[in-house]
Amino acid sequence: MRALLLSSFVMLTLVACSPSTPAPAAAPTRNVDYRVTTTASTADRRFLVEFTSLSDRDICISANDWPTAEGDLGLNRTIEAGDQVQRVRAGDTLSAFVRFDQLTPEQRDGGVSNVDFALEPIFCGNGLSQ
């Protein structure tokens, strides 16, 4: 009887201490969960930005991280832009353009064909959806 109680106690302790299923990542990883490409159009003086989800989960992009319909970025955005969080469904692509004049001098040093569009997307949830 004592051995049975001890055995039961050990089993319950092992189950209680065993690692649970790891929580999903809070932020997607570039080139694993999503891909960003930029294509310069010198004739239009802008470049196309494409955000492609490689994940099976929806990915959200802050309005501050995504260009406005006019191609504005960051500090150049107006409050009236009215942009919402961008929700990219699993496997979909979100496209926009950014005008060349929105690039910082540091970004221009490498030429517009070498511009890397950096984002900080998150997996949708916690009230971040469009």
N, C-alpha and C positions, 0 to 999 in steps of 0.2 A: 504494500500500500504506500509506504513511504517512497519507494523507488518510483512508483507511478506518479505521485504528486511532484516529485523532483523533476521527472521527465516532462510533465505537463508545464511546469514552471519554466524550464529551459526552453521549450518550444515557444511558449508565449513571449518570452524575452527575445528570442531570435526573430520572431515575426515582428515584434514592436520595434526592434532596432534595425531591421533590414532596410536598405535604401528604397525609397519609393521611386516611382517613375519620374525621371527628371522633368522639370518644368520646361515648356518650350521657350526658346530664346525670345527675349523681349524686343530685340532689334534684329532685323534681317541683315545678312552678310552679303556684301557686294560680290558678284560673280559666283555666288552660291544660291542666294535667294532672289537676286535681281541683277540686271545688267543695265548700264547707262552708256549710251553711245551719242556722240555728237558728230554732225556732218556740216562742214562750213559751206555756205553759199556766198561767195564773194560778190556775185552779181546783185544779190538781194541785201548784202551787208548784214547778214544774220547767220546764225547756225541753228540747225534742227537738233533738238534734244529728244531722245527716245529713252523712256524708262520701261524696261520689260521685266515683268515678274517671272521668275523661274520657280516660284514657290507654289505650294498647294494651299497657301493661306493668303487672304487679302492683305495688301500692304498700303499703308496710309502715308501721305507726304504732306507736311505742313504747307499751308499757303505761302508762308514766308520762304520756303525752300524751292518753290516752283514758280516759273515765270508767269506773269500776267498775260492776258490775251494780246496786250500790246508789246510783249517781249521784254518787260521790265523785270529787274531782279532786285533783291535785297533792299538797300536803303532808298533806291529809286522808286519803290512801290508807293503808291498813294493809298491813303485810308479808304478812299472811295473805290478802290479796285474791286472790293466786294468778293474777293476770291474765297473759296471754301477749301477745306482739306481735300486733297485729291485721293480718291480711293482707287487702287489698281487691283482689280480682281485677279485671282490666281490664273496665271498664264497669259494675261492681257498685256498690252503695250499702251503707254500714255505718251503722247507727243505734244511738243510745244516748240516755239522758237524763241531765241534770245538775240536781240540786236547786238551788233558788234560794239556799239558805244556803251554797252553795259559791262564790258570787260574791264577789269582793273589793269593798270599798267603792267603789273607782274604777269597777268595772264596773256597780255599782248606780246611780251618779250619772246615767247616761244612761237609766235605766229598763231593765227586763229585756227589753223588746222590741228594744233596740238592742245587745244583747250580741254580740260577735264572738268566736267560738271559734277561737283561734290554735293551729295545730299545726306540727310540724316533721317531716313524713313523709319517707320516702326510698323510692327504688325498691328492691324486694325483691332480695335477693341477699346475698352475704357472710355467710351463715348466719343472716340475720334473716328467719325465717319461722315460721309456726305449725305 
